[in-house]
């Protein structure tokens, strides 16, 4: 169980931390943006008191709050890209069906020549 005061203290220094003083692996940040961050399930005392953006599960993954906000922006882009890729994949499937339907016609033409 986390000490309430200690949790709040850690949260405050985390919020005040400057991103230029704390490095984060860009690959790690991108992987989180692609896969999403695992946050606390069910009830979380830290989230309850300090909010999701200050919860210890968030603080455990990002060196500063600015990194977390950057993650949120990248995550929104990643979701849009995933939706775009899915749409492209689905329309590709439709095109393949059309292509296959055209193929017998092509063969017929070759045979005739
Ligand atoms: Zn949490």
Boltz pocket constraint, residues with backbone or C-beta under 6 A from the ligand:
constraints:
  - pocket:
      binder: B
      contacts: [[A, 39], [A, 40], [A, 44], [A, 46], [A, 47], [A, 55], [A, 56], [A, 57], [A, 58]]
      max_distance: 6.0
